[in-house]
Amino acid sequence: MKKLLPLLCLVAGFSSAASAADISTMQNLAQSEFRLLSEDLGSALSYKPLAPAEPLGITGFDLGLVVTSTDISKSTAALAKASGGSSPSTLIIPKLYVAKGLPFDIDVAAFVSAIPTTNIKLVGGELRYAIMSGGVALPAVAIRGAITRLSGVDQLSFDTKSLDLSISKGFAMFTPYAGVGQVWVNSTANVAGTDGALDQSFTQGKVFVGANLNLGLVNFALEGDRTGGTASYSLKAGFRW
C-alpha cells in the first residue's frame, strides 16, 4: 500500500504533464468544437461512484486516492485549440476522496482534484441512500445524487449533476457492483463577443460496473464507466471500514 499510493500520484502527474496545458483560448472554438469538448468533459468530470451500493454504517469511513482515465480522443483537436497547444487523447484526473456513513443507511462523500500542469480544478459530492442494505442472501440497492463543479478556468463555467441506481452483492472480501444513471451537463464559455452562442446544456446516459476488494482495513476499487458513449476507468486505493 505504501508503494502503491506514490505510484498512482506519479502516473497521474506524468500523464498530465506530458501534453496538458491551461485552457485559455476558448475563443478559437467553433460551436461544434465546443460541443465536442463539453461532451468529453462531461464524461471525464462527472461523478464516478467507486463504491458498492451497501451503506457504510454510522461508524463507517472510506478514504482514498483515486485516479481516473478518460478517452477524450474525439475532442483532442478542440482541446488543443482551447489551450493554445497540443492535447492528450486521454485525460488523467487524480482525486482525494472521502465518504462517511450516516444513520438510516445514508452515505455522503466528496472529492477534490487539481490536474497537474493545467488550470483545471474540480470538486464533487454525493448523497446516497440504500433502498436495500443487503445481507447474506440479498443484494444491496442504492440511489445516488451527485454534483461536480469545475473551477480555475476563467473562460469556462462547467458543472454536472447526476442521478443513478446501483446494485452490489458481497462475497467475502470481494464486492462487485453495477449501475445505470443520467448526467446533466452545463457548459458555458466565458468569452467576450460570443453572446452565449457556444453555451451547451445536455444530458448523457451513464452505465458503470466495478468491484471493491477489502483486505481488512486496506481497500481497493476498480471501475469502468461509459457516460455519453465515452469510456472512463478509475482506480481507488485507500482505507475503508
N, C-alpha and C positions, 0 to 999 in steps of 0.2 A: 504493500500500500504506500509506504514512504517513497518508493521509487516510481510508482505509477503516477502520482499527482504531479510531480515536477515534469514528467514526460508529457502529460497532457497539456500542461502550460506551454512547454517548448514547442509541441506540434502546432498548437493554436497560434502562438506568436509567429513562428517561422512561416506558416502557411499564409497568414495575413500579410506579413511583411514582404513576402515575395513579390506581390504585384498590386497591393491595395493602395489607395490614396484618398485624400479628402474629397467629399462631394461638394464642389464649389462652383461648377459651371453648368448648372441646370438649364440656363438659358439656351444652351446649344441643342436641346432636345426638341424634336417634333412631338406632337401629341401621341402618335402611335408608339414612339420610343419610350415616352414617359409611362404609357400604359404597360408596356412590357416590363419595364423596370419596377413599376409598382406591383405587378403580379408576382414577380420573383421575390421582391422584398416582403410581400405579404406571406409567401410561403416560408421564407427564411426567418422572419422576425416574429411571426405569430407564435402563440404559446405552445410549447411541447411538454406534455404531461410527465413522462419519465417516472411513472409510479403506478402501482396496481390500483384497482378500484377499492380494495378493502381499506377501511379507515385506520389511522394510526392509533386512535385511542387518546384519552386525555393526558396520558403521560408520554405520548409518542413524539419523536422528532425525526426529521430526515434532513441531513446536512450533506452537501456535496459540491463537487466541481463538475460542471457539465461542459462538454464540447459538442457543438452541433455543426454538421457539414451539409450544405445545401447546394444542389446543382443550379447555378444561375446562368447556364450557357446561352439561354435564349435572349438574355438581356446584357450579355457581355459587351457588345458594341455600344449599347446605350449607356451603360455604367462607365465605360471608358470616356465617352463624350461628356458625361456629367461630372467626371473627376479630372478631366483635362490630361489624361494619361492612359496607361494600359489598365486592363481589368482582368481579374481572375475568372475562370469558369466555375469555380467553387468558392463559396463564401464560408469561412470558418468563424464560428462565434463561440467564444468562451464565456461561461456564466458561473456565478456563485449563487447557489440555490439553498433555500431553507424552507422546511414545511413543519407545521405544528398541528397535532391533533387537538380537537376541542370536544366538548360534550356533544351528545346526540348524534354521533357518527359524522361530524362535520370536521373537515380539514381546511386549513388555509396554507398558502405557500406563496413565495415571492422569489424573484431573482434580480440580479443586477449584472450588467455586461458593458464592456468597453472593448471594441475591436481594435487591436493594436495597429498603429500606423494609419488609422483613419480618424475622422471626426464623428464616427457613429458610436453613440451610447444608447443603451436600451435597458428599460426596466419592465417588469411584468409581475402579475399576480393572479392567483386563482382562489376561488371558493368552491369547495367540493362537498357534496352530500351523498353518503352511501345509502341508496334506497334499500339495498340488501347488504348487510355487513359480511355475509359469507360465513362458512363454517366447514366442518369435516365433509359434509355431503353437498353443500350448496355453494355456488359461486357468489362473489361479491359483485354488486352492480352499483354504479355511481353516476351522478350527473355533475358536470363541472361548468362553471362560468369563469372566463379568464379574459384578461386585457394585457396588452403590451403597448408601450409608447416609446418612440424614438426621440432622442434629444441630441444636441451637439451639432446638428446640421442646420445652419441658418436658412438655407434655401429649401428645406423640406420639412413639412409637418406631417407626421405619419403615425397612425395608431391602428391597432387591430382589436377586435372583440370576438370572442369565440364561445361556442356552446357545444358540449359533446356528451355522449353517453358511452360509458366504458364498462367492461366486464373482466373479471380476473378470477383465477382459481389457483390456490397454493398447493404445491406438492412438496412437503418438507421445506427445504431451503429455497426452492425454485418456484417462482410465481409468474406464469405467462399472463399477458393481458392484451386486450384489443379494444378499439373504439371507433366510433364514427361521429362526425360533427359538422359544423358550419363555421366559417370565419368571415367576419365583416371587416373590410379594409377601407380606411380613409387616407388618401394621399393627396397632399396639397403642395404645389410648387410656390414657394415664396419668392417669386421673381418679378421684378417690375416690368410692366408692359404686357404681361400675359393675360391679365384681367380674368383669371380663373380658367382660361382655356385648356390648361393642361390637367386640371384637377380631376381626380378619379375617386369614385366610391363604388365598390362592387363586393360581391360575395364569392367565396371559394369553398367547395366541398372538401372535407377532410376525412381521411382514414388513417389509422395507425395501429401498429402491433409492436409488442415489446416483451421483455422478460426482466424480472428482477431476481437477483441472487443475493441472499442474505446469509453471511457467514458469521452469525452471532451478532457482532457489532458492526463489522465492516460490510459494506453494501455496494453492489454494482447493479446498474440498469442499462440495458441496450434497447434502443427503439428505432423503428423505421416509420416514417411519416410521409404521406403524399397529400399535399394541400394544393388544390388548383392544378393538378397534373404535374407538379414539381416535387421531386423526392428530396427528403432530408434524412440524415442518420445522426443519432445522438448517443453519446456515452456519458454516463454519470458514475462517478466513484466517490464514496464518502462513508457516512455512518448513518444507520437507521435503527431505531429502537422504539 
